[in-house]
Amino acid sequence: QVQLVESGGGLVQAGGSLRLSCAASGGFFNINTMGWYRQAPGKQRELVADITSDGTTNYANSVKGRFTISRDDAKKMAYLQMNSLKPEDTAVYYCQSVSRLSGTVYWGQGTQVTVSS
């Protein structure tokens, strides 16, 4: 069983930056793919970025060049550095972990990011 806890959300002006953190416990963190998703009001949850156990990253086109995903396996942490934030980045951001062993998907509770214009 994997538990995920996000932090770092908040209110920021357009053009600003935030760093989201995801703390994991349980499971085999170092072999799981970690991802960040977001869900805006009235919209479906969408992938923002993910990172595999070997460090391969994948980004949504809308955040390429502005967001950076990273992980620290020793600390069982995943991060999302968000720069040049736009009002359309406003959403609840969720951390996700996918077990490489079982394929089970785990979610955090989410953290709100609000970007004002």
N, C-alpha and C positions, 0 to 999 in steps of 0.2 A: 504494500500500500504506500502510495506517495502522497504527501501533503504539500501543497504549494501556497505560499503567502506572498502577495504582492505589496509593494509600498512605493512611495515616491510620486504619486499622482498629486494633482493640485490645479490651481488656477494660474495661468500665465498669459502674458500679452503676446499677440502675434509677433513672430520673429524671435521669441524667446526659446529657452531650452528647459528640458526636464530629463531626469534620469530615473527610469523605473527599475526596481529591483524585484527579483523573485527568489525567495528562500525555499529550498526544498528539503524535505526530510523523508526518510524511508526510501526503499527501492534502491536501484543501482543507477544513481544519477549520472555517473560518468559514461554510461553507454546509451543513455536516452537522448532522443531528439527533444530540444527545448524550443518552444515557440511563443510568440506574442501575437494575440488576436485582439481585435477591438470591435465594439458594437455601439453604434450611434443610435439614438432614439428613432424607432420606426424602420430601422435597417437590420439586415442580417449580420451576424458575426462574420468578420472577414480576417484573413491572415494578414498580419503586418510583416512579420519576419520570423524565420526559424533558423536553427543552427544544429547541425548534427554532431555526433560525438567526435568526429574527426575535424570539426571546425568549419565544415562547408556551410555557407550561409545562403539564404534565399530571401528576397525582399519583394514586397508588393511594389508595383511601378510607381504608385502614388507617394512612396516614401524613400525611394532610391536616391542616394546622395544626401539625404537629410537625417536618416535614422541609422543607427548602428547597433546590431545585436552582438552580445558577447556572453561568455560563460566562464566560470571559475569552478572547475570540478573539485578542487581541494576544499572549497568553501560551500559547495553545493548551491551555487548562486548563478542566476542568469540575469542579464541586464539589457535594457533598451535605452540607449542614449538618443534623445530626440532633439534635434536642432532645427532652427528656422521653422518653428511651429506655425501652423495655419489654423484658422477657425474650423476648417473642415477636418482637422485632426481631433476635434472634440468627440470624446467617446469614453465608454468604460473599457479599460484595457485589461485583458486576461492573460495570465501565464498558463502555458500548456506543456505537459510532459507526456511523451509517448514512449511506453516501455518497449525496448528493443527485444525483450524476451517474450512478452505476451501480446504486444500490440495494444495493450490497455491504454486508454487516454485519460489523463488526469487534468483537472482544471483548478485554478485558484479562484478566489472569491471576487476578484476584480478590483481595480482602482480607477477612480474617476480622473480624467484629464479634461480640463476645460480651457480652451484658447479663446481669449477675447480679441475682438478686432479693434 
